[in-house]
Amino acid sequence: TPAPSLPPAGNLDPSLGQPVREQGQLRLTASYTDQGGQGVKPLTGTSAIILRNNVVSAAQFNGMDKFVLNTAGSKSVATVPMSGGWCRIDDVDLSGLSKVSIVLEWLMQPTADCDYELRMDSPTGTRVAAFHHAALTAPIDFKETYQLAEISSRLEKNTDGKHHALYLVSVTNFPSNSNRLYISAVKFLP
């Protein structure tokens, strides 16, 4: 059964009134048939687009180098390595996006200064965003309660309309006595 037709202009709730799902997708399909002509059959053109959630959780990262995915119950985080490393998110079209943020979490302080870069198509590709998280110096053990910070960056404009692999690269070498940091999500915003 075909889905109901939408008007040619207007707004649409992307969750269609349902709870937002982490790996949810919205597929929009458009079709147009002309009137044809004398001795010419009508022609139909169809196009489709799939929109996914703008929040990519650590569990959805497509590859990692030195990062380690840890899952406890329904929570997944990528442990930031002590030196270098990256997480990859495949198939991202940056058209129309202007901001990106990472969700950084920790269980113990102090934490060291840390820097991350978002790069296109390879860990050494074009840098499209940079993030800095300042050291937290007060010594606190939060036991099993994650603390978090959402760190935002302007996203370099990209209008090529192509889908890219994005690499979140850790560019910090942490002291050996550093408390661990975790990345739980990357968010893309218009």
WOFEN-V192740 format. One record per residue. N is the residue number from 1. RES is the residue in one small letter. SS is DSSP state (alpha for helix, beta for strand, coil for the rest). PSI is psi in radians with two decimals (none if undefined). NEAR is the number of other C-alpha atoms within 8 Angstrom. Layout:
BEGIN
n=N res=RES ss=SS psi=PSI near=NEAR
n=N res=RES ss=SS psi=PSI near=NEAR
END
This chain:
BEGIN
n=1 res=t ss=coil psi=2.16 near=2
n=2 res=p ss=coil psi=2.60 near=3
n=3 res=a ss=coil psi=2.71 near=4
n=4 res=p ss=coil psi=2.59 near=4
n=5 res=s ss=coil psi=2.52 near=4
n=6 res=l ss=coil psi=2.69 near=4
n=7 res=p ss=coil psi=2.79 near=5
n=8 res=p ss=coil psi=-0.29 near=4
n=9 res=a ss=coil psi=2.68 near=4
n=10 res=g ss=coil psi=-2.85 near=5
n=11 res=n ss=coil psi=2.71 near=4
n=12 res=l ss=coil psi=2.29 near=5
n=13 res=d ss=coil psi=2.00 near=6
n=14 res=p ss=coil psi=-0.36 near=6
n=15 res=s ss=coil psi=-0.04 near=8
n=16 res=l ss=coil psi=0.64 near=6
n=17 res=g ss=coil psi=0.07 near=6
n=18 res=q ss=coil psi=2.81 near=5
n=19 res=p ss=coil psi=2.48 near=5
n=20 res=v ss=coil psi=2.27 near=6
n=21 res=r ss=coil psi=2.46 near=6
n=22 res=e ss=coil psi=-0.75 near=8
n=23 res=q ss=coil psi=0.40 near=6
n=24 res=g ss=coil psi=2.64 near=8
n=25 res=q ss=beta psi=2.59 near=8
n=26 res=l ss=beta psi=2.14 near=9
n=27 res=r ss=beta psi=2.12 near=8
n=28 res=l ss=beta psi=2.26 near=7
n=29 res=t ss=beta psi=2.34 near=8
n=30 res=a ss=beta psi=2.49 near=7
n=31 res=s ss=beta psi=2.49 near=8
n=32 res=y ss=beta psi=2.35 near=7
n=33 res=t ss=beta psi=2.22 near=8
n=34 res=d ss=coil psi=3.10 near=7
n=35 res=q ss=coil psi=-0.18 near=6
n=36 res=g ss=coil psi=-2.89 near=8
n=37 res=g ss=beta psi=-3.08 near=7
n=38 res=q ss=coil psi=2.02 near=4
n=39 res=g ss=coil psi=0.11 near=4
n=40 res=v ss=beta psi=2.19 near=6
n=41 res=k ss=coil psi=2.62 near=6
n=42 res=p ss=coil psi=2.50 near=9
n=43 res=l ss=coil psi=2.51 near=8
n=44 res=t ss=beta psi=2.36 near=8
n=45 res=g ss=beta psi=2.47 near=7
n=46 res=t ss=beta psi=2.49 near=8
n=47 res=s ss=beta psi=2.66 near=7
n=48 res=a ss=beta psi=2.64 near=8
n=49 res=i ss=beta psi=2.50 near=7
n=50 res=i ss=beta psi=2.16 near=8
n=51 res=l ss=beta psi=2.34 near=7
n=52 res=r ss=beta psi=2.97 near=8
n=53 res=n ss=coil psi=2.43 near=10
n=54 res=n ss=coil psi=-0.12 near=7
n=55 res=v ss=beta psi=2.11 near=9
n=56 res=v ss=beta psi=1.97 near=11
n=57 res=s ss=beta psi=2.83 near=12
n=58 res=a ss=alpha psi=-0.59 near=13
n=59 res=a ss=alpha psi=-0.34 near=7
n=60 res=q ss=alpha psi=-0.01 near=7
n=61 res=f ss=coil psi=2.43 near=12
n=62 res=n ss=coil psi=-0.18 near=8
n=63 res=g ss=beta psi=2.76 near=7
n=64 res=m ss=beta psi=2.57 near=11
n=65 res=d ss=beta psi=1.99 near=7
n=66 res=k ss=beta psi=-0.44 near=9
n=67 res=f ss=coil psi=2.66 near=12
n=68 res=v ss=beta psi=2.25 near=9
n=69 res=l ss=beta psi=2.20 near=10
n=70 res=n ss=beta psi=2.30 near=8
n=71 res=t ss=beta psi=2.26 near=8
n=72 res=a ss=beta psi=1.97 near=6
n=73 res=g ss=coil psi=-2.19 near=4
n=74 res=s ss=coil psi=0.04 near=5
n=75 res=k ss=beta psi=2.26 near=6
n=76 res=s ss=beta psi=2.40 near=12
n=77 res=v ss=beta psi=2.65 near=14
n=78 res=a ss=beta psi=2.07 near=12
n=79 res=t ss=beta psi=2.18 near=12
n=80 res=v ss=coil psi=2.25 near=13
n=81 res=p ss=coil psi=2.81 near=10
n=82 res=m ss=coil psi=-0.44 near=9
n=83 res=s ss=beta psi=2.22 near=9
n=84 res=g ss=coil psi=-2.98 near=11
n=85 res=g ss=coil psi=2.91 near=13
n=86 res=w ss=beta psi=2.81 near=13
n=87 res=c ss=beta psi=2.51 near=13
n=88 res=r ss=beta psi=2.42 near=12
n=89 res=i ss=beta psi=2.05 near=12
n=90 res=d ss=beta psi=2.75 near=10
n=91 res=d ss=beta psi=0.94 near=7
n=92 res=v ss=beta psi=2.18 near=10
n=93 res=d ss=beta psi=2.04 near=8
n=94 res=l ss=coil psi=-0.03 near=11
n=95 res=s ss=coil psi=2.31 near=9
n=96 res=g ss=coil psi=-0.02 near=6
n=97 res=l ss=coil psi=2.48 near=10
n=98 res=s ss=coil psi=-0.18 near=10
n=99 res=k ss=beta psi=2.57 near=11
n=100 res=v ss=beta psi=2.57 near=13
n=101 res=s ss=beta psi=2.69 near=11
n=102 res=i ss=beta psi=2.56 near=12
n=103 res=v ss=beta psi=1.95 near=12
n=104 res=l ss=beta psi=2.36 near=13
n=105 res=e ss=beta psi=2.79 near=12
n=106 res=w ss=beta psi=2.77 near=12
n=107 res=l ss=coil psi=-0.39 near=13
n=108 res=m ss=beta psi=2.55 near=12
n=109 res=q ss=beta psi=2.72 near=12
n=110 res=p ss=beta psi=2.77 near=12
n=111 res=t ss=beta psi=2.69 near=12
n=112 res=a ss=coil psi=2.82 near=12
n=113 res=d ss=coil psi=2.50 near=10
n=114 res=c ss=beta psi=2.56 near=12
n=115 res=d ss=beta psi=2.49 near=11
n=116 res=y ss=beta psi=2.68 near=12
n=117 res=e ss=beta psi=2.53 near=14
n=118 res=l ss=beta psi=2.12 near=12
n=119 res=r ss=beta psi=2.61 near=16
n=120 res=m ss=beta psi=2.24 near=13
n=121 res=d ss=coil psi=-0.26 near=10
n=122 res=s ss=coil psi=2.85 near=9
n=123 res=p ss=coil psi=-0.30 near=10
n=124 res=t ss=coil psi=0.21 near=6
n=125 res=g ss=coil psi=-2.98 near=8
n=126 res=t ss=beta psi=2.24 near=7
n=127 res=r ss=beta psi=2.21 near=10
n=128 res=v ss=beta psi=-0.16 near=11
n=129 res=a ss=beta psi=2.71 near=12
n=130 res=a ss=beta psi=2.51 near=10
n=131 res=f ss=beta psi=2.53 near=10
n=132 res=h ss=beta psi=2.33 near=9
n=133 res=h ss=beta psi=2.06 near=8
n=134 res=a ss=coil psi=2.61 near=7
n=135 res=a ss=coil psi=2.52 near=9
n=136 res=l ss=beta psi=2.03 near=9
n=137 res=t ss=beta psi=-0.35 near=8
n=138 res=a ss=beta psi=2.18 near=6
n=139 res=p ss=beta psi=1.99 near=7
n=140 res=i ss=beta psi=2.39 near=7
n=141 res=d ss=beta psi=1.98 near=7
n=142 res=f ss=coil psi=0.19 near=9
n=143 res=k ss=coil psi=-1.99 near=6
n=144 res=e ss=coil psi=0.31 near=5
n=145 res=t ss=coil psi=1.87 near=6
n=146 res=y ss=coil psi=2.39 near=8
n=147 res=q ss=beta psi=2.63 near=8
n=148 res=l ss=beta psi=2.73 near=8
n=149 res=a ss=beta psi=2.35 near=7
n=150 res=e ss=beta psi=2.06 near=8
n=151 res=i ss=beta psi=2.12 near=11
n=152 res=s ss=beta psi=2.73 near=9
n=153 res=s ss=beta psi=2.61 near=10
n=154 res=r ss=beta psi=2.46 near=8
n=155 res=l ss=coil psi=2.20 near=10
n=156 res=e ss=coil psi=2.39 near=7
n=157 res=k ss=coil psi=2.32 near=9
n=158 res=n ss=coil psi=2.06 near=7
n=159 res=t ss=coil psi=0.40 near=7
n=160 res=d ss=coil psi=-0.19 near=5
n=161 res=g ss=coil psi=0.13 near=8
n=162 res=k ss=coil psi=2.75 near=7
n=163 res=h ss=beta psi=2.30 near=9
n=164 res=h ss=beta psi=2.71 near=10
n=165 res=a ss=beta psi=2.31 near=12
n=166 res=l ss=beta psi=2.37 near=13
n=167 res=y ss=beta psi=2.10 near=15
n=168 res=l ss=beta psi=1.91 near=12
n=169 res=v ss=beta psi=2.23 near=13
n=170 res=s ss=beta psi=2.14 near=14
n=171 res=v ss=coil psi=0.36 near=11
n=172 res=t ss=coil psi=2.39 near=11
n=173 res=n ss=beta psi=1.91 near=7
n=174 res=f ss=coil psi=2.57 near=9
n=175 res=p ss=coil psi=2.63 near=7
n=176 res=s ss=coil psi=-0.40 near=5
n=177 res=n ss=coil psi=0.24 near=4
n=178 res=s ss=coil psi=2.51 near=9
n=179 res=n ss=coil psi=2.62 near=10
n=180 res=r ss=coil psi=2.58 near=10
n=181 res=l ss=beta psi=2.69 near=11
n=182 res=y ss=beta psi=2.57 near=11
n=183 res=i ss=beta psi=2.18 near=13
n=184 res=s ss=beta psi=-0.36 near=13
n=185 res=a ss=beta psi=2.79 near=12
n=186 res=v ss=beta psi=2.31 near=12
n=187 res=k ss=beta psi=2.34 near=10
n=188 res=f ss=beta psi=2.32 near=10
n=189 res=l ss=beta psi=2.59 near=8
n=190 res=p ss=coil psi=none near=6
END
